[in-house]
């Protein structure tokens, strides 16, 4: 006899087996929300061989679809047997069939019915098709470990579907059930994939009777990630203090419809009351009072806007030299950079000269992986400039050699354009010829739309450096996905403390989503860990292939500019910045110096190096940090060294100790 479904309690049965189990019983479920006790009533469907409530399991669309018509007939049978006062609506019975999600609306996992009659099925005689198969194990290519709120000692691997089956049905004779014991480590026989259910590229696919096994969850996750066909880019605004970064960001949000006129009028009045009339657009990005009073961005501001083809996340980095560490945090998440330069007389020169942040920001952006750069010459409407082509050309001619020396290919990776961030000129639409007759290039929105999206690997091992964390109906972490994808229900590791967690919910651009891929800025709600056990710089990682956690690594450094009278040698101490990690470090040993011209190691033993030198050395930190080799994950393998408020070197991880 065909056995179309396997229950969470590891029992197999067919359609006729459970008709008697659906006795029209009801149970009352209580839960607390907002200080109130909510009671809901639902129909109970017990497993034929044990008192486990499998109502919600059968309502899951991932369960054998052949049972849907049977479930419908059983609902009708139950309604006929119930008294009118106890009848339930179809919506109450169906629960979350459309969502295929066993979680309740407030994020809680549906609890097993404790009020169900434990002997409700005792009168049903054992049937021939009820066979225990727990002694046999089946091999699958993906698995999802699920734990109920009662801390059940075991978890169940979900049934996988065959790609060749049109209705998505798997014969349990072909795919045997496998239990996974709950523990510190999850091991699945024959499973070389991640526990959270995505196969690695180039991995051999297991077969069941010569049929490829494809997880329904993978197909649904892929479909959801492809639903929004707009590409996504993270844009960091960098530049010297008072260049107009926040004002330009605020104007972008206004022009794209993210901020309404009434809000702008409110900001205008607030800025006028503080005698800062020209700062009102910056208030869109600078949201805290300290930033508005000082007129300086302190934290990295975040906002989202869209064009016809692209979703953008704005990262507004602070320009003051005291807040460079915050700028590094913002630039480390960016795909492209917008370097804002003030065309006003004197302001460009101040930012460009030694000690100005224009130079340091460009060097840091290149080091942190910002490959594409838009150089926006702002404040062209200023009376000292008045859209002067001569001033624009002067700035471009001075910046071009410096950008080349910083590693940028100016012809391919850099684009210059003039704007007025305060007035919005040449931003969403091209500047009028009556204002600027000599400009024939694109506006800012057009230039942003033309930038290519960097290559990303949605099937790679999951990596998300944690930027921040907070409590909101559980522990929530924030970060940018650097590799792989994440879905609700995934099991992950928080590294370096190796805490195993489960993904309860995923939020992207303030919207709850089921799955998200690389390049997205996410908020992820986790279970299995407390907020105080997470620090900025920790990494949410794949279980099967976790990110390495080390206290020492080998790196190649390029010395930029040491402090006066300082010698870079063994014992040199600095502050290490790598992705979201900020940690004190020490140079343990200089291994060899690299010839900057030939890029080959020099034979002589190196004891110390000077400005401009390239050296291979061993770096040591006090606490375990998560890094990757630059050749494997560039975004997680490049770093900067700073001391006394100055960037003295940039580098990349070349080797890690053997685990």
N, C-alpha and C positions, 0 to 999 in steps of 0.2 A: 504494500500500500504506500502511496506517495505521502511523504511527510513534509508539508509545505512550510512549516515554521518552527523555530526553536525559541523558547521563552528565555527571559533573563535568568530564570532559575534552572536552566539547563535541561528542560524537558522538551521532547519532540512530540508533536501531535498533528492530526489532520483536522479537516473541517468538522467532521461529525463528532470528534472527540470532545469539543468544548461547548457544544450546543446546550448540554445539560447544566454546564457550569454557570451559564448566564441566567441566574435565577431572578433577575429584576431587583437585586438587593441594592440598597443605597448606603452611602457613608457620608458623614459630615466631616469636612476638613476645616480646621481652624488655623489661622495664621495672623500674626500681628503686623500691622502696617500703619505708620504714622500715629502710634499710640492707641490704635483701635484694633479690636479683635474682629476679623472678618471670617464669616462662616460661609462655606459653599457646599452644595450637595452634588454628588455625582453617582452615576451607576457603577457598580462593581462587577468586574469579570475576573474570576479566580482561575488560576491554573488548574487543570483537571486532576493533577497529582499532588498538589500542595496548596496551602492557603495564600500563596503570593498573589497580590492584585496585579493583573497584567492588562488592565483597561488602557492605561496610557501607552503601554508598549504596543498594543494592537492598533492604536490610533496613529502611530508613527508611520509616515509615508515611506520610510525606509524598510519597513516590514513588508513581507510578501504581499504584493498588490492584489493577488487573487483573493485575499481574505476580506477586501473592502466590501464586496457585495454581501458576504456572509455577516460581517459586522453590522451592516445596514439592516439586514433582515432580523438580526438579534435585537437591535434597538427597537424595532417595531414590535417584536414579541414582548420585550420588556415593558413597553408603554401600554400594551394591552393588559398585562398582568398587574400593573400598578393602579392604585386608587387615584382618581383625578387630582386630589389635593397634593399628591406626591409626584405628579408628572413633571418632568424636566424638559426644558427646551432643547432643541437640536444643537444649539450652540454650546449648552452646558455639557451635553453628552460628547460632542465631537472634541471639545477641549481645544487643542492646538494642532488639529490634523493638517491644516493648511501650512503650518510652519514646520512641521516635522521636528518639533523641538519640545522636549519634555520639561523645559523650564517654565515656571510661572511668570506672569507679567512683571513681577517686581524683581526678577532675577533669581528667586529661590528655586532650588531643584524640587520637583514634585515628590512629595513624601509618600512612602508606602502607606496604604490604608491600615491603620492600627485597629480600627473598629470593625473590620470585616470579620464575619463569622469564621473561626478557624476550622470549623467542621462543615462548612458550607458545601464541600465537595466530597465529604466522607461517604455519601450514599452512592456516588458514582463508582461502579465497579471498574477495576483496571482493564484497560483496553489493549488489544494486541499491538497496536501501533505505538504504544508508549514504551520506548526503549531507552535505557540509559546508555549514553555514548561518551560519558566523561572519561572512560579509560582510554579512548582513542583520541588522538590529537590531529588537528588539521593544520596545514601550512597555508598561510595567507601572505599577501604582499603588503598589506597595510592593516593597522589595528588602532582602535581607539579605546583607551582605558577609561571606564566610567565608574565613579564611586558615588553611592547614594549617601544621603545625609545621616543615615543611621550607622555609618562607618562599618558597612558590611565587610567581612574579611576577604572577599574576593571580588574581582571585576570580570566582566564578560567581554570577549571580543565580538564585535558586531558582525552579523552575517554579511558577506560580500556577495555581489551580484555578478553574473556572467555577462560579458559584453555581447555575446552572440545570442543571448536570450532576449527576445523582443519585449517581453513583459517584465524583465528584470528579476525573474524568479531563479533562485538557486535551489537545487535539489540537495537536501541535507545529506543524502547518501554520498554525494560528490564532495561536499565540504563539511567535514566533521567539526564539531564544536570544540573549542579549546578554552580552558580557564587559565587565568593569570592570577597568581597569588599576589596580594598587595604587599609591598615591601619597599625598602630603600631604593632598589634598582628594579627595573622592569625588563624581563628577558622574554622574548618570544621566539620559539623554535622556528628556524628558517626565515626569520624576519630580519632583513638587512636594511629596512626602511626606518624612518623615524616613527616613534610611537604615535605622534600626532597625525600620521596618516598621509604622507606624500612620498612618492617614490623618488629615488635619486636618479639623475640622468645616467644612462649607460648601464643601469642595473638590470640583471636578468629577471624577467617576470616569471613568477611561479605559475604553474598551470594545474588545472583540475580536469582530468580526463581530456587533455589536449585542448582545453578551452582557457583563454586568458581570463584571469579574474580581475575585474575592475571595480573599485569601491564606488558605491553610489555617492558617498560623501565627496570624493575627489571630483566627480563629474559636476555635482551641484556647486561645489566651491569654485571650480573653474568657470562655470556658467555665471555665477554671481560676480566674480572679478571682471568678467568680460562685459557685464551689463552696461557699466559706464565706460563707454569707449573713449572718453576723453583721457588724454595722457595727463600725468601729474608731474609737476616740477617744484622743487624747493628753491626759493630765490632769497639770497641774503643781501641786504643793503649795507654796504661798508663805506668807509671814508672818514675824513677828518671831522672833528667836532664842529657843529654848526654849518656843515655843508648842505644840510637840508634833507637828510635821509628820512626822518620821521614825517616831515611835511610831504615829501614825495610819496611815501607809503600811504599816508592819509588821503592824499589826492587820488591815488589809484583806487582806493576803496570807495571813495565818493563817486568817481566816474564810472565804476563798475556796478554801482547800485547797492553796495554793501552798507552804505551810510546814507540816511535820508537828510533832506534839507533842514528839518526841524532840529536834528542833532547838531548839524553844522552851525546853525544859528545859536544854539546853546553854547557851543564851544567858543564862538566869536565873542559872545557876551562875557564868558568866563575869562578869556584871554585879555579882553579890554579892561576888565576889572583889575587885572594883575599888571596892567601897562605892558602887555606883551601881544599887541594887536596882530602881529604877523605870525604868531605861533599857533593860531587856532587849529590849523590843519594837522599839526603835530600831535594835538590832543587825541586824535583818533587812534594813534598808535601808542602814545605815552599815556597810559591809563592811571598810574598811581600819582598821588599828590606830590611826592618828592620830586618826580621827574618834571611835573608841570611847574612847580615853584622854581626849580633850578634851571629849567629849560634844557636839561640834558637827559638823554636816554641812559638808564642804568642797567635794566634787565633787557634781555632779548625779547622784543615784542613779536607777537604772532598774530597773523590774520590770514584770511582766505579770500580769493576772488577767482572768477572764471572768465575766460574769453570763449569764443565759439569753438575752439579746438582744444583748449588746455585748462586744467585746474592748477592754480598756483597757491603755494603757501608762502607768505611773506615772512621773512625773519629780519626784523629791524635791529641791527647790532649797534651797541653804543660806540660812539666815536672818541670819547675821552680816554686818554692813556691810562687812567686809573682803572678802567673797566675792560682792558684788553682780554683778561681771562673770560669774561662774558662774551666778548666778540668771538673768541676761539670756539666757545660752545656753540654759538649760532652758525659759524662758518663750517663747522664739522658736520652739520646736517644738510648743507646746501648742495644743490646740483649745479647751479649757476650763480654768478655774483653780479650785482649792480654797484659799480664804484661811482659814488656821487661826489662830484668835484664842484666847488663854488667858483663861478667865473668872476665874482666880485673882486675888485682891485684889492690886493693885499691878502685876501683869504686863501686863494689858491697857493700863493707863495708860502704862506705860513704852514699849510698842510703838507706841501711838497718838500720843503727843506728838511734837513736832518733834524730829527726830533719830532717831526710832524707825523700824524697817524696815517696819512695817505700811503707813504712808503711801507710802513710796517703792515698795514692791512693788506696791501697787495701781496707782499711776501708770505704772509700767513695764509691768505686765501689760496695761493698756489700750492703751498705745502699741505694744506688740509684737503686738497682734492677738488677745488673749484676750478674746473678746466676751462669754462667759458666765462667771458667777462664782457659786460656792457659798461662802457665808460660814459656816464651821463654828466654832461657839462650843465650844471644847474644855475639858477639865478641869472639867466640870460636877459631877463626883463629889468634887471637892476639899472638904475640911472647911470652907473659908472660903466656899464657894458652896452646896454641898449641894442642887444642882438648883433653885436659887432662880429663880423667874420674874422677880423684880424685877431681879436682876443681868443676866439674859438681855435683858430689855427695855431696860435702861440701855445695854448694849453696842450693841444694834440701833439705838437712837435716836441714838447718837453717830456710828455708822458710816454711816448712811443719807445724811445731808447731804454727807459727804466723798465717798462713792461717786458721788453725783450730780455733784459738782464735778469729779470725775475723768473724767466722760464716760459713766458707766454709766446706763442706764435701769433704775432699781431695780425697777420693777414687772415688767418683761419679762425682764431679763437677770440679775437677782440673786435669790438665795434664801438665807435664813438657816435654820439648824437647830442644835440642841444635841446634843452627843455626849460620850462619854468614850472617848478613844482608847486609854487604858491598859486599861480593862475591856471595851471593845467594845460599850458601850451605845449604842443607837439607830444602829447601823451596818449590820449585815446584816438585823437584824429591829428592829421598832419597840420603843422603850423601854417597859418594863412600867409600867402605870399606878400600881403600888404604889411605884415609884421616882420617876416624874415624872407626876403626875396632870394637869397643865395642857397637856402637849404632845399635839396631835392631828394633827400633820403627818407627812410621810414620814420614813423612815430614810435614811441616806446612800446605800446601794446603790440604793434606789428613786429618789432624787433624781438620781443619776448616770444611771440608765437613761432618765429622762424628758428629758434634754437632747438637743436636735436636733443632727444631724451637719451641719457647715458644708458649703456647696456646694464640690464639687471637680470638676476637669476631667480625666478619665482619657485624653482624646484630645488634650490640649494638648501643646505642646512640652515635652520632659522637662526637669525642674529638680530637682536634689537637692543642696542645700548640704552640704558635707562637714564633719562635726563632728570626726571622728577617723580615723586610719588605722593599720594595723599589718600585719605580715607573717604569713601563714598559708597555706602552699602557694601563694604568690603575694602580690600586693598587695591588701589588703582595705580598703575605705572604709566609713564609717558615716554615716548621715544620714537625714533625713525627706524623703520625696518630696513636693514642693510642687505639682507639676503633671506630667501625663502618666503613662505607664506604662513599665515596663522588663521585659525578658525575657532569658533566657539567649541568647547569641549576638548581642545588639544591639551595634551600633557607636555609640559616644558620644564626646563631647569632654570633656576635663578643662580647665575654664577657670579663670583667664585665660591659662594657658600653651599652650592650643590643642593639647594632646596627644591624639591619637586613640587610643582604647582599645576593647577588646572585653570584653563582659560574659561571664565564665566561669561564675559561679554567683551566685544570689540567695538570701539568707536573711532570713526574716521571723519574729520572735519565736522565734529559735533553730531554726526549721524551714527546711529547704531547699525553695524553691518555684521553679516555672518562671517565673512572672510575678508582678508586684506593681503596685498602682495608687497613686494619690495618697493622702496621709495616713499611709502605712505607714512605720514605722521599719525601715530595712533595713541589712544588711551585704552589700556587693556585692564579689565577687572579680573583679579586672580583670587583663587581660593587655595588654602593650604599654606599661607604665609602671612605674617603680620607686617604692618607698615614699618615698624621700627627695625625689622630685620633686613630692610633694603636700603641701600645707599646709592646716591648718584654715581654712575660709573659701573655699577653692576650690569650684567648683560642677561637678557632673557634669551635662552638658547635651546637648541634641539637637545632631546634626551639621548638619542642614539649617537649623535656627533656633537658633543658639547664644545664650546669654545675653550681653548686652553687657559688655565689660570696659573700664573707664574710670579715669582719674585725676582727673577733675573732673566735677561735675554741679551742676544747679540744684535747690535744695530750699526748702521752706517750713518754717520753724522756729517753735516756740512756746517762749519762754524761761520756764523754771520758776523757778529761784532761782540767781542768780549768786553767786559767791564774794564775800565782803566786799571792797569797794573795786575790784571788777573792772568793766570796761566792755566790753560786747559790741559790737565794731566790726571793721572790716577788719583782719586780722592776728591775730585771736583764735585761739588754738590749744586743741585738746581731743582726746579720744580718741573715735573713732567706733565704735559698735556697730551692725552691720546683719547680720541673720541670724547666721551663724557667723563673721563678719569682725570683727576688732578691729584698728583701724588709726589711727595718728595723723593728724589732719587740721588744716587751717587755713581760716578764713573769708577768702576772697579779696576779696569785694566784697559790700556790702549793696545790693540792687537796689531794693527798695521795702518799705514797711511796710504791713501789712494792718490795717484798722480791726477790732478784735475784735468789735464789735457788728454792723456791716453786712457784714463779711467781704469788703469791697471795698478795692482798693488806695488808699492815701492819696497825694495829689498832691505833697506836699512831699518834697524829697530827704532821704534818711535817712543820717545819719552814724554814729549809735550807737542802741542800744535798751536798755531796762531790763527788770526782771522783769515777766512777764506779757505782754510784747509778742509780736506775730506778725510775722515778717519773712521776705521772700524774699531768698535770698543764693546766692552761688556758693561751693561747698565743694571743696577740693582735697586730695588725698592723695598720698603719696610713691610708693606702689606701686599697680599696677593692681588694682582690686577689681571683683567681679561684682555689679551691682545692676540693678534694673528700675525703670521708672516706676511709681509707686504705683497709677496708674490701670490699668495692665496686670497687675501682680502685687503686690498689697498686701503679702504676706508678705516679698517681696524688695525692697520699696521704702520700708519704714518703718525708722527708726533712732533712736538716742539719742546724745547727746553728754554725756560725763562728764569731769570734771577733778578731780584731787586727791580721789578717792574719793567724789565727789558728782555726781548727775545734774543737769545745768544746763539741758538743753533736750531736746525731742523733736521729730522732724520726719519729713517724707516727701519722696521724690524726685519732683520735678515735671517735670524735663526732663533729657535726656541729650544730649551732643554728637553731631553727625552723624558716623557712622563713615566 
